[in-house]
Amino acid sequence: MRTNELTTRYDAGEIDFREANLTGADLIGARLTGIDLSFAALTYARLARTNLWGATLRGARLDGADLRGADLRRADLSGASLRGAKLTGALLSGANLMGADLTGANLSGVMLYGVTLTDARLDFANLSGVAWYDPALAESRSR
């Protein structure tokens, strides 16, 4: 699928792009809130500063993708492959990364507030300056 086809269809109200092949797509700064890209191929896609708030990226392949400064708040990235992805400055509050593969990803300086990381792989990931906050843990400590 070509980038302009996706944005044209999205602008017309379509949000279901499951299993789309967007390998290497240039979507820098696009507004794609609530889009469904489950199991899509987004390997090496350029998604810097893209608004993917509330998007469904379950099982998507984002290996080597540039997601610097992307808005991924409340996005579902469960089971997604983000091997070597660049996530510096991305907004991930409330995101679901359960079972995601973040091997070698750059998460430096990212705030992981309320992010679900159960069974996520973080081998060799750059976690320098990451801010962690789990509301469930904070609540249990205040009792």
N, C-alpha and C positions, 0 to 999 in steps of 0.2 A: 504494500500500500504506500502511496506517496504521501508526503507530509501535507501538501495542500489539499489532497482529497480528505484526509482525516480532519483538518481544521474546518473545511467547508461543511462537511457532514455534521461535525460537532456544533458549529455555529447555527446549523439548521435544526438543532435539537436532538440529534442522535448521540447517545452516550455508550452504546454497546459496541465495543471494538475488541471483544474477546478473541484471542489467538491471532491478532493482526501481526503481520510481519513489518516491523518498523526499525529493522536493524540499521544503525547509523543515521537515523532520522535527526533532522535539525528542528527541534521544537523549543529553542531557547526563548524564554519569556512568555510562552503561550499560556493561556488561561484555559485549563482543562479540569475544572472542579467537578467532582462526582463521576468522572469518566470510568468506564469499566474496561480495563486492559488486562484482565485475567489471562494468564498463560500466553501473553503477547511476547514477541521477540523484540526486545529493545536493546540488544547488545550494542555497545558503543554509541548509543543515542546521546545526542546533546540536549539535555533537559535542564541546563542551568537556569535558575530563576523562574522555572515553570511552576505555575500554580496547579498543583495536583491535590488540593485540599479535599479530603474525603474520597479520594479515588480508590478503586479496587484494582490492585496489581498482584493479586493472589497468584502465585506460581509463575510470575513473569520472569523473563530472563533479561536482567539489567547488568550483565557482566561488562565491566569497563565503561559503564555509562557515566556521563558528567551530570551530576545532580547538585552541583554546588549552588547553594542559596535557594534551592527548590523548596516549595511549600508542600510538605508531605504530612501536615497535621491531619490526624484521624484517618490516614490512609491505611488500607489493608495490604500489607506486603508479606503476608504469611506464606511461607514456602517459596518466596522469591529468591532468585539467585542474583546477588549483588557483588560477586567476586571482583575485586579490584575497582569497584565503583568509587567515584569521588563525591563525597557527601559533605564536604567542609561547608559550614554555615547553613546547612539545610535545616528546615523546621520540621521536627519529628514528634512534637508533643501529641500524645494519645495515639501514636501509630502502632499498628500490630505487626511486629517482626517475628512472630512465633514461627520457629523452624526455618527462618531465612538464613541464607548462606552469605555472610559478610566477610568471608576469607579475603584478607589483603585489602579490604576497603579502607578508605580514608575518612574517618569520622572525627577528625581533630576539631575541637571547639564546638561540637554539637551538643545541644541540650536534649537529653533523653528523659524528659519529664513524662511520667505515666506511660512509657513505652513498654509494650509486651515483648520480652526477649526470650521467653521460654523456648528451650531447645535451639536457639539461634547459634550459628557458628561464627565466632569472632577470631579465629586463628589468624595471626599475623596482621590483624587490623590495627590501624593507627588510631588509638584512643586517647591521645594526648589532649588534655584540656577538656575532656568530655565532662559535662555536668549530669550526674545521675540523680533522679528523684523518683521514688515509687510511693504514691500516696497510700497504698495499702500498708507498706512498712512504716511510714510516718504515723499513721493512725494507730497501729498496734503498739508503737513505742510511747505514744502519749497516754496510754491507759495505765 
